[in-house]
């Protein structure tokens, strides 16, 4: 996620719509479940 932020910030004019679309629709959806798992494991 950090690398995507850096890419969008520093390479804004070169960021393709397809890359941003894929990130939002492919890479981000699993994030809430992964974070929930991490938080549950951390609280044990």
Rosetta blueprint (number, residue, H / E / L):
1 X L
2 X H
3 X H
4 X H
5 X H
6 X H
7 X H
8 X H
9 X H
10 X H
11 X L
12 X H
13 X H
14 X H
15 X L
16 X L
17 X H
18 X H
19 X H
20 X H
21 X H
22 X H
23 X H
24 X H
25 X H
26 X H
27 X H
28 X L
29 X L
30 X L
31 X H
32 X H
33 X H
34 X H
35 X H
36 X H
37 X H
38 X H
39 X H
40 X H
41 X H
42 X H
43 X H
44 X L
